[in-house]
Amino acid sequence: EVFYKLKDKNGGTTKTLATNILNRILEKFNLKNRGTKIRTLSTDPTKDYLYVLRTNDMPAVLVECAFLDNEKDMSLLNTSSKVKEMGTQIGKGIEDSLK
């Protein structure tokens, strides 16, 4: 999953960034495509739920690379070289967004 800012719900920098990062990860890893998402506060649906997205003015996304309770996900990230590859794919998604 890759979360992006609510303000870009209909398109924009963080939605593009989230899409590019997710596409790069899915190219390299055999993970379920859980999509790009937004999440809002239940008490205020005009605000992002995730603190890191809600409290800064810069383009930002949150990448959930694997789920700890999913053995298959964790097996794809159980060595430092696999973690490095995940980081490389995230970086390539950022590069794609800057082009």
C-alpha positions as CSV (number, residue, x, y, z in Angstrom):
1,E,0.0,0.0,0.0
2,V,1.1,3.5,-0.7
3,F,-0.8,6.4,1.0
4,Y,-0.9,9.9,-0.5
5,K,-2.3,13.2,0.6
6,L,-6.1,13.8,0.5
7,K,-5.6,17.1,-1.3
8,D,-4.4,15.1,-4.4
9,K,-7.4,12.7,-4.3
10,N,-8.4,13.7,-7.9
11,G,-4.8,13.9,-9.1
12,G,-1.7,15.7,-8.2
13,T,1.9,15.4,-7.1
14,T,1.5,12.9,-4.2
15,K,-1.0,10.7,-6.1
16,T,1.5,10.5,-9.0
17,L,4.4,9.8,-6.7
18,A,2.4,7.1,-4.9
19,T,1.5,5.4,-8.2
20,N,5.0,5.5,-9.5
21,I,6.5,4.1,-6.3
22,L,3.8,1.3,-6.2
23,N,4.4,0.4,-9.9
24,R,8.2,0.1,-9.3
25,I,7.7,-2.1,-6.2
26,L,5.2,-4.4,-8.1
27,E,7.7,-4.7,-11.0
28,K,10.3,-6.2,-8.8
29,F,8.4,-7.9,-5.9
30,N,5.7,-10.5,-6.1
31,L,3.3,-8.7,-3.7
32,K,-0.4,-8.2,-3.8
33,N,-1.3,-4.9,-5.3
34,R,-3.1,-3.2,-2.5
35,G,-3.2,0.1,-4.4
36,T,-2.6,3.7,-3.7
37,K,-4.9,5.1,-1.0
38,I,-6.0,8.1,1.0
39,R,-7.3,7.8,4.5
40,T,-9.2,10.5,6.4
41,L,-9.9,11.2,10.1
42,S,-13.2,9.7,11.1
43,T,-13.8,12.9,13.1
44,D,-12.9,15.2,10.3
45,P,-13.1,13.8,6.8
46,T,-11.4,16.9,5.4
47,K,-8.1,15.9,7.0
48,D,-5.6,13.2,6.4
49,Y,-5.6,10.4,9.0
50,L,-1.9,9.8,8.8
51,Y,0.1,12.3,10.9
52,V,3.1,12.4,8.5
53,L,0.8,13.4,5.7
54,R,-1.4,15.7,7.7
55,T,1.3,17.8,9.4
56,N,3.6,18.9,6.6
57,D,3.3,21.1,3.5
58,M,5.7,19.1,1.4
59,P,4.8,16.4,-1.1
60,A,4.8,13.2,1.0
61,V,3.6,9.6,0.8
62,L,3.7,6.7,3.2
63,V,4.9,3.3,1.8
64,E,3.9,0.1,3.6
65,C,6.4,-2.3,2.2
66,A,5.1,-5.5,3.9
67,F,2.7,-6.6,6.6
68,L,4.3,-8.2,9.6
69,D,1.6,-10.7,10.0
70,N,1.9,-11.9,6.5
71,E,4.6,-14.6,6.1
72,K,4.8,-14.2,2.3
73,D,5.4,-10.4,2.6
74,M,8.0,-10.8,5.3
75,S,9.9,-13.5,3.3
76,L,10.4,-10.9,0.6
77,L,12.1,-8.6,3.0
78,N,14.0,-10.9,5.3
79,T,17.5,-10.0,4.3
80,S,19.4,-6.7,4.0
81,S,19.8,-7.1,0.3
82,K,16.0,-7.5,-0.2
83,V,15.4,-4.4,2.0
84,K,17.9,-2.5,-0.1
85,E,16.1,-3.6,-3.3
86,M,12.9,-2.3,-1.8
87,G,14.5,1.0,-1.1
88,T,15.9,1.1,-4.6
89,Q,12.5,0.6,-6.1
90,I,11.1,3.4,-4.0
91,G,13.9,5.6,-5.2
92,K,13.2,4.7,-8.8
93,G,9.5,5.6,-8.3
94,I,10.6,9.0,-7.0
95,E,12.9,9.5,-10.0
96,D,10.0,8.6,-12.3
97,S,8.0,11.3,-10.7
98,L,10.7,14.0,-11.2
99,K,10.9,13.3,-14.9
